[in-house]
Amino acid sequence: MNGGNGCDEDAGHDHDHESSGDADGATAPDGASFRASVPSMDCASCASKVERSVDSLPGVTAVDPRPATGTLVVGYDPDATSDAAIRERVEAAGYDVAEAETETFAVPSMDCSSCAGTVESALSRIEGVVDYDARPASGRVAVTYDPARATRGDVVAGIENAGYEVIEGDRETDSIWRSRRAVKTGAGAALLLAGIVVEYLGVPNPTLTSVLGRTITLDWALYVLAAAVAGQAILRNGWYSARNRSLDIDFLMSAGVLGAVAVDLPFEAATLAVLFSISELLERYSMDRARTSMSELMDLSPDTATVVRGASETPGDGGATADTEETVAVEDVAVGDVVVVRPGERIPVDGVVREGTSAVDESPITGESVPVDVTEGDEVYAGSIVEEGYLEVETTAPAGESTLSKVIDLVEEAERDKSERERFIDRFADYYTPAVVALAVVTAVGPPLFGAPLETWFTRGLTLLVIACPCAFVISTPVSVVSGITSAARNGVLIKGGDRLEAMGEVDAVALDKTGTITTGELGVTDVVALNGTSEDDVLRCAAALERRSEHPIAGAIVEYASDRGVGGRDVTDFQSITGEGVRADLDGVTHYAGKPGLFADLGFDLEHTHVETDGGAAVGDLAPATCDHGTYLDLVNDVLPRLQAAGKTAVLVGTEDELEGVIAVADTVRPEAERSIAHLREAGIDRVVMLTGDNERTARAIAAQVGIDEADVYADLLPAEKVDVVRELAADSAAKEDARLPWNRTAGGVAMVGDGVNDAPALAAATVGVAMGAAGTDTAIETADVALMGDDLTRLPYLVTLARRANRVIETNVWSSLGVKAVLAAGAPLGLVSVVHAVVIGDMGMSLAVTGNAMRLANVEPEE
């Protein structure tokens, strides 16, 4: 927490544009905040006019015009109105809303919410700054400002005047041990050690001079010099804090160091300055390590791209032309440009393969460790690695709008949405710090007024000043949230905020959409029944030839399966699609049909007693033809088709006008990992896993049986609105179970809905946590879901539950251990049982390192492959 960090009474304010509130009052409960620069609103009358115009808009809950700064802050219900509507009302009142610029600044020394409060307090005083969002866990500040009234330099100056350095460009931020503060701290520690040697080890301790009647000895001078050298940054930042009226740790430590020198306690002053500076350096180092996981995401996309430019003159070739390759910054690659990617290189942009084939490692995006084979027409993502082969990729999105860029932006912004635990800590800190500071003042001043030793009680008060800083438990939650969210992002799971991570860790029911979630959403051939002396390949050959010209999904599944089996084609003539029934065509001069059982019933086949000759093989599972006086037969209506339907399959009959040649069963294929993932969900502590589908109940139950979902937990024949009702019913059941639990064994409960992010949008919105499957490259899913599984990998769902539950346990451990240690130290300090050294080493430095290290363990949670 190098500079200005600590216990700012403004800490925890939320200044998010379109977020959960505004620090200055114009907020809506669970609503949004609109902030804008309105330069021409420069008097009370103007402000009143704007306020009346905006307040008439339905959904607006609070209006705060600020004519002194030309800023308007509006709290509103996002379900009832929008930023655009508010802007229109301002303009209707006769005032222009200025176009603002948003820029993110790297401020690595801002590493706790109280540091963020100090920075935000400084930014709020800059004319032209419209909005600000300090993110201490990532060490960044997003500032929106009106360029007509403020410049980038003004913003940087404001941040640095608060005591925090703004890092420009690609400057390294991890060399904390080579920084000027580290050097000065080392020098101060050497001077402190020299003073101890002189005072306690019998080294000559001459009198140097006398000032105001005070004899200055060598050890006294060494201690004061140590405090001055090591405490330089503390005193400087303390001055900034005092100027910004922030009751933070630098202000408290500055008061402690100066006070100790003033009452002739130089050893205590030097000890406090050196140990606190070491604590700051260690805390900064640990926070930088915690932020490394986020910076690794940013390093996934290359900075340059090799673009194929238009043809150029080729010397000696009679004016012929040839394409040329040019290396450009990835930001300069336009939509439609073709980029070249060679083996071992990262794909720089989202795009579509136009030439080449290769195995591509998409794990940076989807978390899937198995490379994906791509060829012409396939979509690829920025940050993926080409393992072999040569690709030419046509760009489909600018670098700043790639899937990877969206993931990085959302991960960086995730800490804006604070969990309930984090909000509790921020509220607690607002009361904790002033209370302990008041106790420190009483401890230092009270007893000496009644004749007690000043040195003893001042030292105890100084110890309480150190304990007054809530740094350890203030950073305990955000550093855990960032560690968990970035770990998830590296494994292909995008979590949109700390509140979603917390909620996911407490759900006790999971609702899974069937199509596209439990199943792949793609039809595939599951069974081929050969009849009347034909072979399976003969049946497939006929069916594929018949279906090749059809556009029906079932036809596509049959053609693809035949191709995968290497079955050759047949000559097709006179193709005809029979609406709602199937297809017919002549194959090698003989008319064949493929379609529903009803098509063959119309051709005169008795499907209840269809006489056939078989090749002797079993038909479907344990199904075999029966016999009668006239030979062997199949009962398609009452036996074969019901068995197929019970297994969730659709039957396609193939034959001529005179003979049934075979039956092909087609079904939406179940994901191979579905059964394993559902079992792992239960192992992770999920009480109930249910399946929602619009399919018929027989098919739904068949799929559920394959993946291990209880029959009672299958909801079939559902319309989208009915899926919402089921989700709400599950949430109500979860709440009822919550009410029945013992007070010391309660969790928040709730339901997570998992779907494709588009068709299931209403149910996703109704759930406690909405989880979108296969969101990579899908803007809607990434933007609307609470959690997005970037790949079509259901194993990431139990991983998400495990990670979220472990994150909640880590946060609780961090919070309560921090509070417990602070409480013990605060109780012991007035009794003389805790020294300044204990307070700094254990209460500040030790606990800060402990909670950060504990949070970083979340990076070790891995999906089960």
SVG drawing of the C-alpha trace seen along z (x, -y; Angstrom):
<svg xmlns="http://www.w3.org/2000/svg" viewBox="-51 -31 84 102">
<polyline fill="none" stroke="black" stroke-width="0.4" points="0.0,0.0 2.7,-2.4 1.3,-5.8 -2.0,-7.1 -3.5,-3.8 -5.2,-2.7 -8.3,-3.8 -9.9,-6.6 -13.4,-7.3 -14.6,-7.6 -13.4,-4.1 -15.8,-1.7 -17.7,-4.3 -18.9,-3.1 -18.6,-5.6 -19.6,-3.3 -21.2,-4.6 -24.2,-2.4 -23.4,-0.5 -24.8,0.1 -24.7,-3.4 -22.9,-6.7 -20.9,-7.8 -22.6,-11.1 -26.2,-10.2 -27.9,-9.9 -28.5,-6.2 -31.2,-3.6 -31.4,-0.5 -30.1,2.2 -30.2,-0.4 -27.8,-2.3 -26.0,-5.6 -25.7,-8.1 -23.0,-10.8 -22.5,-13.3 -20.7,-16.6 -23.2,-19.5 -20.9,-22.5 -23.6,-25.1 -25.4,-24.2 -23.5,-26.8 -26.0,-28.4 -28.7,-27.3 -31.5,-28.2 -29.9,-26.1 -29.6,-23.2 -33.2,-23.5 -34.4,-23.4 -32.3,-20.3 -33.5,-18.6 -37.2,-19.2 -36.8,-17.9 -34.9,-14.7 -37.1,-14.1 -40.2,-13.8 -38.7,-10.7 -40.3,-7.4 -37.7,-5.3 -35.5,-8.2 -35.0,-7.8 -32.6,-10.7 -31.3,-13.7 -28.2,-15.6 -27.2,-18.6 -23.9,-20.2 -23.5,-23.6 -20.2,-24.4 -18.6,-21.6 -21.0,-21.3 -21.8,-17.7 -25.1,-15.8 -25.5,-12.6 -28.8,-10.6 -29.9,-7.4 -32.4,-5.4 -34.0,-2.0 -32.4,-0.4 -35.6,1.6 -37.6,-1.6 -35.3,-4.0 -31.8,-4.4 -28.8,-6.6 -30.1,-7.7 -33.5,-8.7 -31.8,-10.8 -29.6,-12.5 -32.7,-13.4 -34.3,-15.0 -31.2,-17.1 -31.1,-18.3 -34.9,-18.9 -34.2,-21.4 -31.8,-23.3 -28.5,-21.9 -25.9,-19.9 -24.3,-16.8 -20.6,-17.0 -18.9,-14.0 -16.6,-12.5 -13.5,-10.3 -12.7,-7.3 -9.2,-6.3 -7.7,-3.7 -4.6,-4.6 -2.2,-2.1 -1.7,-3.0 0.0,0.1 0.6,-1.5 -3.2,-1.8 -3.8,1.6 -6.8,1.4 -10.3,-0.2 -9.1,-3.0 -6.4,-3.8 -9.1,-3.9 -11.1,-6.3 -8.2,-8.7 -7.7,-8.6 -11.4,-9.1 -11.5,-11.9 -8.8,-13.7 -10.4,-13.1 -13.7,-14.4 -12.1,-17.9 -11.0,-18.1 -13.2,-20.2 -14.3,-18.2 -14.0,-14.8 -17.3,-13.1 -16.8,-9.6 -14.1,-7.6 -13.8,-3.9 -10.8,-3.0 -10.0,0.7 -7.4,1.5 -7.3,5.2 -6.0,4.7 -4.2,1.4 -6.1,-0.6 -8.3,-3.7 -10.9,-4.3 -11.6,-8.0 -14.2,-9.6 -13.6,-13.3 -14.7,-16.1 -11.7,-17.0 -13.0,-20.5 -12.5,-21.2 -9.9,-18.7 -6.9,-17.0 -5.1,-13.7 -2.4,-15.6 -4.9,-17.1 -6.1,-13.6 -2.6,-12.2 -1.7,-15.2 -4.8,-14.7 -3.9,-11.1 -0.3,-11.8 -1.2,-14.7 -3.1,-12.1 0.3,-10.4 0.1,-7.7 2.4,-7.3 0.8,-6.7 2.7,-4.2 3.0,-5.1 3.3,-2.8 5.0,0.6 7.1,-0.4 7.7,2.5 5.9,2.4 7.4,5.5 10.8,4.1 9.6,2.9 12.8,4.1 14.9,1.8 12.7,-1.2 13.8,-4.4 11.5,-3.6 13.2,-0.2 16.6,-1.8 15.6,-4.4 14.0,-1.7 17.2,0.2 19.2,-2.8 16.8,-3.6 17.0,0.0 20.8,-0.2 20.6,-3.5 18.2,-1.9 20.5,1.1 23.4,-1.3 21.5,-3.2 20.6,0.1 24.3,1.1 25.4,-2.3 22.7,-2.3 22.8,1.3 26.2,2.9 28.6,0.6 29.7,-1.4 30.8,-4.9 27.8,-7.2 29.1,-10.7 27.0,-13.9 26.9,-15.7 25.2,-18.9 22.3,-20.4 19.1,-21.8 16.5,-23.7 17.9,-22.2 17.8,-18.7 21.1,-16.8 21.6,-15.1 23.5,-11.9 24.8,-9.7 22.1,-7.0 19.4,-9.7 20.6,-11.2 20.8,-7.8 17.2,-6.9 15.9,-10.3 17.8,-10.0 16.5,-6.5 12.9,-7.8 13.5,-10.6 15.0,-8.4 12.7,-5.4 9.7,-7.6 10.1,-10.1 7.4,-8.4 5.1,-8.0 5.4,-11.7 4.9,-12.8 1.8,-10.7 0.6,-11.7 0.7,-15.3 -1.3,-14.4 -3.8,-12.6 -4.1,-15.5 -4.7,-17.9 -7.4,-15.6 -8.9,-15.1 -8.4,-11.4 -8.1,-9.5 -5.8,-6.8 -2.8,-4.8 -0.2,-7.3 -1.8,-10.1 -1.9,-7.9 1.7,-6.7 2.9,-10.3 1.2,-11.5 2.7,-8.6 6.3,-9.2 6.2,-13.0 4.5,-12.5 7.1,-10.0 9.9,-12.4 8.1,-15.3 7.7,-13.5 11.4,-12.3 10.8,-8.7 13.2,-8.4 13.6,-4.6 9.8,-4.2 9.7,-6.7 12.5,-4.9 11.0,-1.4 7.6,-2.5 9.0,-4.2 11.3,-1.3 8.9,1.6 5.9,-0.2 8.0,-0.9 9.0,2.8 5.4,3.7 4.4,1.5 7.0,3.0 6.0,6.6 2.4,5.8 3.0,4.2 5.1,7.2 2.4,9.6 -0.3,7.6 1.9,7.4 2.1,11.2 -1.7,11.5 -2.1,9.1 0.2,11.2 -2.5,13.6 -4.5,10.8 -1.5,9.4 -1.0,12.9 -4.4,12.6 -3.3,9.4 -0.2,11.0 -2.1,13.7 -2.7,11.6 0.3,10.6 1.1,7.0 1.6,7.3 0.0,9.1 1.3,10.2 -1.2,8.8 -1.5,9.8 -1.7,6.6 -2.9,5.9 -0.9,7.0 2.3,5.1 4.5,5.0 6.8,8.0 10.0,6.9 10.9,8.9 7.5,10.5 6.0,8.3 4.0,6.2 2.5,9.3 1.4,8.7 1.8,10.7 0.5,10.3 2.9,8.9 3.1,9.4 3.4,6.5 3.8,6.6 1.6,4.0 0.4,3.3 -2.6,5.4 -4.7,2.3 -4.2,1.3 -5.7,4.6 -9.1,3.7 -12.2,5.9 -11.8,7.8 -8.0,7.9 -6.3,11.2 -3.6,12.1 -1.1,14.9 -0.4,17.2 2.4,19.7 3.1,22.8 3.9,21.8 2.4,18.3 -0.6,16.8 -3.6,15.8 -3.8,12.0 -7.5,11.4 -10.9,13.0 -11.6,14.3 -12.6,17.0 -10.0,19.3 -9.8,18.6 -6.9,20.9 -5.0,23.7 -5.7,26.3 -4.1,26.7 -4.6,27.9 -5.3,24.8 -4.8,24.6 -7.9,22.6 -7.2,23.1 -6.5,19.3 -10.2,18.7 -12.2,21.8 -9.9,23.5 -10.1,26.7 -6.6,28.3 -7.2,30.5 -6.3,28.7 -9.2,28.1 -8.7,29.0 -9.7,26.0 -10.0,25.7 -11.5,23.3 -14.7,21.6 -14.0,22.3 -14.0,19.5 -10.8,18.8 -10.1,16.5 -7.3,14.1 -4.8,15.5 -5.2,19.1 -2.0,20.9 -1.5,22.5 0.3,25.7 0.9,26.9 0.1,25.9 -0.3,22.5 -3.4,20.4 -4.8,17.3 -7.5,15.7 -9.9,13.1 -10.5,10.6 -14.1,10.4 -13.6,7.9 -11.1,5.2 -8.5,6.1 -10.3,4.1 -13.5,6.1 -12.1,9.6 -13.4,12.3 -10.2,12.2 -10.3,8.4 -13.9,8.7 -12.8,11.3 -9.9,9.1 -12.1,6.0 -14.8,7.9 -12.3,9.5 -10.8,6.1 -14.2,4.6 -15.4,7.6 -14.2,6.1 -16.7,3.2 -19.6,5.4 -18.8,6.0 -20.0,9.1 -22.0,8.7 -19.0,9.7 -17.0,6.9 -19.6,4.3 -19.8,5.4 -16.1,5.0 -16.2,1.5 -19.0,0.5 -17.2,2.0 -14.0,0.1 -15.9,-3.2 -16.7,-2.7 -13.7,-0.6 -10.9,-3.1 -12.4,-6.2 -13.3,-4.2 -9.7,-2.7 -8.2,-6.1 -10.3,-7.7 -9.2,-4.9 -5.6,-5.5 -5.9,-9.2 -7.6,-8.5 -4.9,-5.9 -2.0,-8.3 -3.5,-11.3 -5.8,-10.2 -3.6,-8.4 -0.8,-11.0 -3.3,-13.6 -3.7,-11.7 0.1,-11.4 0.8,-8.1 4.1,-8.0 3.8,-9.8 6.3,-7.6 4.5,-4.4 1.0,-5.5 2.1,-7.4 3.7,-4.2 0.5,-2.2 -1.5,-4.9 1.0,-4.7 0.5,-1.0 -3.3,-1.5 -2.7,-3.9 -1.1,-1.1 -3.8,1.3 -6.4,-1.3 -5.6,-0.6 -8.0,2.1 -5.8,2.8 -5.5,6.6 -9.2,7.2 -10.1,4.5 -7.9,6.2 -8.9,9.8 -12.0,9.9 -11.0,8.1 -7.7,9.9 -9.6,13.2 -12.2,12.2 -9.5,11.1 -7.5,14.3 -10.6,16.4 -12.0,14.6 -8.6,14.5 -8.0,18.2 -11.5,19.0 -10.7,16.9 -7.6,18.9 -9.7,22.1 -12.3,20.8 -14.9,19.5 -15.8,15.8 -17.3,14.6 -18.8,11.1 -18.1,9.9 -17.4,10.7 -21.1,10.8 -21.6,13.5 -18.7,15.5 -20.1,15.3 -23.6,16.2 -22.3,19.2 -20.6,20.5 -23.9,20.6 -26.3,22.1 -27.7,25.5 -29.7,26.3 -28.6,26.3 -31.0,26.3 -29.6,27.6 -31.2,26.9 -31.2,30.1 -30.5,29.1 -27.0,27.6 -26.1,28.1 -26.6,31.7 -26.6,32.6 -24.5,31.2 -27.5,29.7 -26.4,31.6 -28.1,34.6 -26.2,37.8 -26.9,41.4 -27.1,43.8 -28.4,47.0 -28.6,48.6 -30.9,51.6 -30.3,53.6 -33.3,55.7 -34.2,58.0 -30.6,59.1 -29.1,55.7 -26.0,54.6 -25.7,51.5 -23.5,49.9 -26.2,50.6 -28.8,48.9 -26.5,45.9 -25.5,45.7 -29.2,45.5 -30.2,43.1 -27.2,40.7 -27.9,40.6 -31.6,39.8 -30.9,37.2 -27.9,35.5 -30.1,32.9 -32.4,32.3 -31.8,29.4 -33.4,31.1 -31.1,31.5 -31.8,35.2 -30.7,35.5 -27.5,33.7 -26.8,36.1 -27.3,39.1 -25.1,37.8 -22.3,36.8 -22.4,40.3 -22.2,42.1 -19.3,39.9 -17.5,40.6 -18.0,44.4 -16.5,44.0 -19.7,45.2 -19.7,44.4 -22.6,42.7 -25.1,43.8 -26.4,42.2 -29.5,40.1 -32.2,38.9 -35.7,37.5 -35.2,36.3 -38.4,35.1 -39.0,33.7 -42.3,35.0 -43.3,32.2 -43.6,33.4 -43.0,37.0 -39.5,37.5 -37.9,37.7 -37.9,39.9 -35.5,40.4 -34.4,43.0 -31.2,44.7 -29.5,46.5 -33.0,46.6 -34.9,47.9 -37.3,45.6 -36.3,45.4 -37.9,43.6 -36.6,42.3 -38.7,40.7 -41.2,41.1 -43.1,44.3 -46.2,42.6 -44.6,42.4 -44.2,46.1 -47.7,46.7 -49.0,44.6 -47.0,46.9 -49.0,49.8 -46.7,51.3 -48.4,52.9 -46.1,51.3 -47.6,53.4 -46.7,56.6 -44.1,55.9 -42.7,59.1 -39.0,58.9 -35.9,61.0 -33.0,60.0 -29.3,60.4 -29.5,62.2 -28.2,59.4 -29.9,57.8 -32.0,54.8 -31.9,52.2 -30.3,53.2 -32.0,56.4 -34.7,56.0 -35.0,58.8 -37.6,59.8 -40.5,62.0 -41.8,65.0 -45.3,66.0 -46.7,68.6 -45.7,66.5 -42.1,65.8 -40.3,63.1 -41.7,59.7 -41.2,56.5 -43.9,54.6 -42.7,51.0 -45.7,49.3 -45.9,51.1 -42.4,52.3 -39.5,50.8 -40.5,47.2 -41.6,46.9 -38.3,48.4 -36.4,45.9 -38.5,43.0 -38.1,44.2 -34.3,43.8 -34.9,40.2 -34.4,41.2 -36.1,40.5 -36.6,43.3 -36.0,42.9 -37.2,45.8 -35.4,46.6 -36.7,48.8 -38.4,49.2 -42.1,49.4 -41.9,53.2 -39.4,53.8 -38.3,52.2 -34.4,52.1 -33.6,50.7 -34.2,48.3 -31.9,45.5 -32.1,44.0 -31.1,40.3 -30.8,38.4 -29.4,35.3 -26.1,36.7 -25.4,36.5 -22.2,34.8 -19.7,37.5 -18.8,35.6 -22.4,34.9 -22.8,37.9 -19.4,37.3 -20.0,33.6 -23.4,34.1 -21.9,36.6 -19.2,34.1 -21.8,31.4 -23.3,33.5 -19.9,34.3 -19.3,30.5 -22.3,30.1 -25.2,29.3 -28.3,30.8 -30.5,30.9 -29.7,31.1 -32.7,30.7 -33.2,30.8 -35.4,28.3 -36.5,28.9 -39.1,28.2 -38.9,31.7 -41.5,34.4 -41.4,36.1 -40.4,39.5 -37.3,38.1 -36.4,36.0 -36.5,38.9 -34.4,41.0 -31.7,38.4 -31.9,37.8 -31.5,41.6 -28.3,41.6 -26.7,38.7 -27.9,39.6 -30.7,37.1 -33.6,38.4 -36.9,38.8 -38.6,36.5 -36.2,33.7 -37.1,33.8 -39.3,30.9 -40.4,31.5 -42.7,29.8 -41.7,26.4 -42.2,23.1 -39.6,20.4 -42.0,18.7 -42.5,22.1 -38.8,22.5 -38.8,19.2 -41.6,20.6 -39.6,23.7 -36.5,21.7 -38.5,19.5 -40.0,22.6 -36.5,24.0 -35.4,20.7 -38.4,20.7 -37.6,24.3 -34.0,23.2 -35.3,20.3 -37.6,22.6 -34.7,25.0 -32.6,21.9 -35.3,20.9 -35.4,24.4 -31.6,24.5 -30.1,23.8 -28.8,20.2 -25.2,21.3 -25.5,23.6 -27.1,21.3 -26.0,20.3 -27.7,18.0 -28.8,20.8 -30.2,20.1 -30.4,21.7 -28.0,21.6 -29.5,21.9 -27.3,23.2 -28.3,22.6 -27.1,21.4 -27.3,17.7 -29.7,16.8 -32.8,19.1 -32.8,19.5 -32.3,15.8 -35.5,15.4 -34.6,18.4 -31.0,17.2 -32.2,13.8 -34.6,15.3 -32.0,17.5 -29.7,16.5 -26.8,17.0 -27.2,17.4 -24.5,19.5 -24.1,19.5 -22.6,22.4 -20.3,22.1 -20.1,18.3 -16.8,17.9 -17.5,15.6 -21.1,15.0 -21.4,11.4 -24.9,11.8 -23.9,14.6 -20.8,12.8 -22.6,9.6 -25.8,10.9 -24.8,13.9 -23.6,13.7 -21.1,16.4 -20.0,17.6 -18.4,21.0 -16.4,20.0 -16.2,23.5 -18.8,26.3 -17.3,28.2 -19.7,29.1 -16.8,30.1 -16.2,26.4 -19.5,26.3 -18.5,28.4 -15.1,26.6 -17.0,23.3 -19.0,24.6 -15.9,25.9 -13.9,22.7 -16.8,20.4 -17.3,22.4 -13.6,22.5 -13.4,18.7 -16.2,18.1 -14.3,20.2 -11.1,18.3 -12.8,14.9 -14.5,15.9 -11.1,17.2 -9.4,14.0 -12.0,11.7 -12.5,13.4 -8.8,14.1 -8.0,10.5 -10.7,9.2 -9.7,11.7 -6.1,10.7 -6.9,7.0 -9.3,7.5 -6.7,9.3 -4.1,6.7 -6.5,3.9 -7.4,5.4 -3.8,6.0 -2.3,2.7 -3.8,0.5 -2.6,3.2 0.9,3.0 0.9,6.6 1.3,5.5 4.2,3.4 4.5,1.3 6.6,4.1 3.8,6.6 1.2,4.3 3.2,3.7 4.7,7.2 1.7,9.2 -1.4,6.9 -0.3,5.1 2.4,6.7 1.8,10.3 -1.9,10.4 -1.7,8.6 0.7,11.1 -1.3,14.0 -4.6,13.0 -2.9,12.3 -1.1,15.7 -4.3,17.5 -6.2,15.8 -3.6,16.8 -4.3,20.5 -7.4,20.2 -5.1,20.2 -4.4,23.9 -8.0,25.0 -8.1,26.8 -11.0,28.5 -11.2,32.2 -10.4,33.4"/>
</svg>
